[in-house]
Amino acid sequence: MILELDSWQKEVLEYNGDVLLCTGRRVGKTQIMAIKAAERMLKSKCQIVIASLSEDQAKLIILMIVDYLQRTNKKQMKTGNKDTNQSKVTTKNGSTAIARPVGQTGDALRGFNGDVLILDEVSRFNELIMTAATPILLTTGGQIWMCSTPFGKKGYFWEKFDEAFNKKAEDARFKTFYKTSEDVVYNRPISESWTEKQRSKAIELLEKEKKDKSELVYGQEYLGLFMEDLQRFYDDETNKFACVIEEGTQQQEGKNYLGCDLARMGGDKSTFEIVRRIENKYF
C-alpha cells in the first residue's frame, strides 16, 4: 500500500531546519518524523538520536523508519543484528538512527553525538531531560525535530511554540506546524491509505470523544491546545476565597504555616511565604 502524505506532512518533509510539530492525537506526526529521518539518512551519512520518555515509544520511530526503508530503499539497509534492530537502524552509507528512552533525568542521552535530535512527546520532558539532550548537537551544528501533543503552558515545548506560533520572537528558532485531529480527520484526501470507511469511523469516534471528554481534555488531546487548567486543583475564585483577606479586615486567631518553594538548580530564586489559617465554617 502506498502511503499518501498530507500537504502539511510534505511541507515538514521538505523543510531544512529546526522543526516543531504541535498536534492533536493520531494525525501522523510520529510517522512523518520517521519518514523525514529515513530520507535524511539516505541523503548523506549522519547520526540521528531519537528521544522518548519510554523505551517502547523510542523504539516505535525506529520500527517506522525500518518499515519505510524496507518499502522504498530496502537495498540501502544494513540487515545484521548489530546494524538493525528495535533500537537501531543503519544504512549502507554509514547513517545511523538510535532510540533512547529518557526516563526522568535524560541521563541515557549523555555521551551521544548527533546530526539530528528527534524529541518525541517533548511537552512532557522536564528541565533535566532537556539539559542532557541538546548538547548532543554541539559539535555538529545539527537540527532538533520535535513533536508533541501539548501538556500545559510550561517547559521547552511550550516556550518554543509560543515564540514562533504566537510571534513572540522575530528570530524564533523553530519552524512551527500546528494541526488538529479534526483538521486531519475531516480534510485528509481519500486514498488507498485513508479510505472512506476509515474517515467515517474516525469522525464517529471524535463525536463520541467530544461528548465523553471534558472540554479541557478534548481540547488538549484532539485540538492540540495548551490547556493549563488541566493541571490545577482549584480555580481562581476558590484560591481567592481561601487565601485572600481584604485590606482592613480584622485579624482572627489561627495557626501559622511556612511555605517553602525551593528553586534548586533552576534560575529562579527560592521563596518563603507565611500564611495564617483562619478558622471558619468552610475550612
C-alpha positions in Angstrom: 0.0 0.0 0.0 1.3 3.5 -1.0 1.1 6.0 1.9 -0.4 9.3 0.7 1.1 12.2 2.7 -1.0 15.3 3.7 0.1 18.6 2.3 1.4 19.7 5.8 3.4 16.4 6.1 5.0 17.1 2.7 6.0 20.6 4.0 7.5 19.1 7.1 9.4 16.6 5.0 10.9 19.3 2.7 11.8 21.8 5.4 15.5 22.1 6.3 15.9 23.3 9.8 14.6 23.0 13.3 11.1 21.8 13.3 8.3 21.8 15.9 5.0 19.9 15.4 2.2 20.7 17.8 -0.8 18.5 17.0 -3.8 16.6 18.3 -3.6 12.8 18.6 -3.3 10.4 15.7 -2.6 12.9 12.9 0.6 11.2 11.7 3.2 13.4 13.4 5.4 10.4 14.5 5.1 8.8 11.1 6.3 11.9 9.3 9.2 12.3 11.7 10.2 8.7 10.9 9.9 9.3 7.1 11.9 12.5 7.4 14.6 10.7 9.4 14.8 7.9 6.8 15.1 10.4 3.9 17.8 12.3 5.8 19.8 9.0 6.4 19.6 8.2 2.7 20.8 11.6 1.6 24.2 11.6 3.3 26.0 9.9 6.3 24.5 11.1 9.6 23.7 10.1 13.1 20.1 10.6 14.4 19.3 10.3 18.1 15.6 9.7 18.9 14.5 10.5 22.5 11.2 9.5 24.0 10.0 9.1 27.6 9.7 5.3 27.5 11.7 2.6 25.7 8.6 1.5 23.7 7.9 5.0 22.4 11.6 5.4 21.4 11.6 2.1 19.5 8.3 2.9 17.7 10.0 5.5 15.5 12.9 3.1 14.7 10.3 0.5 13.6 8.6 3.1 11.4 12.0 4.0 9.8 12.7 0.4 9.2 9.3 -0.1 7.6 9.7 2.9 5.3 13.2 1.8 4.2 12.0 -1.7 3.5 9.2 -0.4 1.3 11.2 2.2 -0.5 15.0 1.5 -0.3 15.5 -2.0 1.1 18.8 -2.4 -0.7 20.3 0.5 1.2 19.7 -1.1 4.7 22.3 -3.0 6.7 20.5 -6.0 8.0 22.8 -7.6 10.5 21.6 -7.9 14.1 24.2 -5.3 15.2 23.1 -2.9 12.5 19.3 -3.0 12.5 17.1 -4.0 15.5 14.3 -2.4 17.5 16.7 0.2 19.0 18.9 1.0 16.0 18.8 1.1 12.2 21.8 1.6 9.9 22.1 2.3 6.1 24.9 1.3 3.8 26.2 4.8 3.5 27.0 4.8 7.3 24.0 6.6 8.6 22.5 5.5 11.9 19.4 6.2 13.9 19.3 5.1 17.5 16.5 5.2 20.0 17.0 6.3 23.6 14.4 6.3 26.5 15.0 9.4 28.6 13.1 8.5 31.8 13.0 11.4 34.3 16.7 12.5 34.1 17.8 12.2 30.4 21.0 10.5 31.5 20.5 7.9 28.8 21.3 10.6 26.2 24.6 11.7 27.7 27.7 10.7 25.7 25.9 10.7 22.3 26.7 12.8 19.3 24.1 13.6 16.6 23.4 15.5 13.4 19.6 15.3 14.2 17.9 15.1 17.6 14.3 13.9 17.5 12.3 14.6 20.6 9.0 12.7 20.7 6.1 13.8 23.0 8.5 16.5 24.3 5.8 18.5 26.1 6.3 16.0 29.0 10.1 16.4 29.1 11.4 18.1 32.2 14.3 20.5 32.5 16.8 17.8 33.4 16.0 15.9 30.2 16.4 19.0 28.0 19.7 19.8 29.8 21.0 16.4 28.9 19.6 16.3 25.3 20.5 19.5 23.5 24.4 19.2 23.8 24.1 16.2 21.5 24.2 18.7 18.7 27.0 20.9 20.0 29.8 19.8 17.6 27.7 19.1 14.6 25.6 22.2 14.2 22.7 19.8 13.9 18.9 20.2 14.0 16.1 19.5 16.5 12.9 17.9 15.2 10.3 17.8 18.0 6.7 16.8 18.0 4.1 16.5 20.7 0.5 16.9 21.9 0.5 19.8 24.4 0.7 19.3 28.2 0.1 22.8 29.7 1.8 26.1 29.3 5.2 25.1 30.7 8.5 23.7 29.6 10.7 23.9 26.5 8.0 22.8 24.0 5.5 25.4 25.1 8.2 28.2 25.2 9.4 27.5 21.7 5.9 27.1 20.3 4.8 30.4 21.9 7.9 32.1 20.5 7.2 31.0 16.9 3.4 30.5 16.6 2.4 33.5 18.6 5.2 35.6 17.1 6.8 36.4 20.5 10.3 36.4 18.9 11.3 37.7 15.5 14.2 35.2 15.4 12.2 32.2 16.6 14.4 29.0 16.3 11.7 26.6 15.1 9.5 26.3 12.1 6.2 25.5 13.7 3.4 23.3 12.3 0.1 23.2 14.1 -2.5 20.6 13.2 -5.6 19.3 15.0 -7.1 15.8 14.9 -10.3 17.3 13.5 -8.4 19.0 10.6 -6.9 15.7 9.6 -10.0 13.5 10.0 -12.3 15.8 8.1 -9.9 17.2 5.4 -7.4 14.4 4.6 -8.0 13.4 1.0 -9.4 9.9 0.4 -6.8 7.5 -0.8 -5.7 3.9 -0.5 -4.2 4.7 2.9 -7.2 6.8 4.1 -10.4 5.2 2.9 -14.0 6.5 3.2 -14.6 3.8 5.9 -11.6 4.9 7.9 -12.8 8.5 7.7 -16.3 7.7 8.7 -15.2 5.6 11.7 -12.8 8.4 12.8 -15.5 11.1 12.6 -17.8 8.8 14.6 -15.2 8.3 17.3 -14.4 12.0 17.5 -18.0 12.8 18.1 -18.2 10.3 20.9 -15.0 11.6 22.5 -16.3 15.2 22.4 -19.3 14.0 24.4 -17.4 11.8 26.8 -14.4 14.0 27.5 -14.3 17.3 29.3 -13.8 20.4 27.2 -10.3 20.8 28.6 -9.2 17.2 27.9 -10.7 17.1 24.4 -9.0 20.4 23.7 -5.6 19.1 24.7 -5.8 15.6 23.2 -7.6 16.3 19.9 -7.3 20.1 19.2 -3.7 20.4 20.3 -4.4 23.3 22.7 -2.3 24.2 25.7 -4.9 23.8 28.5 -3.1 24.8 31.6 -6.2 24.4 33.7 -5.9 20.7 33.4 -3.1 20.7 36.0 -4.9 22.9 38.6 -6.8 21.6 41.6 -8.6 24.8 42.4 -9.8 27.6 40.3 -9.0 31.3 40.8 -12.2 32.1 42.7 -11.6 29.3 45.2 -8.0 30.4 45.7 -9.1 34.0 46.3 -11.8 33.0 48.7 -9.5 30.7 50.7 -6.3 32.7 50.7 -7.0 36.5 50.3 -8.2 38.8 53.1 -9.4 42.2 52.1 -7.4 45.1 53.4 -8.7 46.4 56.7 -10.2 43.0 57.7 -9.7 42.3 61.4 -7.1 39.6 62.0 -8.6 36.4 63.6 -7.0 33.7 65.7 -5.5 30.9 63.7 -2.5 28.7 63.1 0.6 30.0 61.2 2.3 27.9 58.4 5.5 28.5 56.5 5.5 27.5 52.8 8.9 26.9 51.1 9.3 26.8 47.3 12.9 25.8 46.7 14.4 26.8 43.3 17.1 24.1 43.5 19.0 24.1 40.1 16.7 26.4 38.3 17.3 30.1 37.5 14.6 31.4 39.8 15.1 32.4 43.5 13.6 30.4 46.4 10.5 31.9 48.0 9.2 31.6 51.5 5.6 32.5 52.5 4.0 32.7 55.9 0.2 32.2 55.9 -2.3 32.1 58.7 -5.2 29.6 58.6 -8.3 31.3 59.9 -10.9 29.0 61.5 -14.3 29.3 59.8 -17.1 27.0 58.8 -15.6 26.2 55.4 -12.1 25.1 56.4 
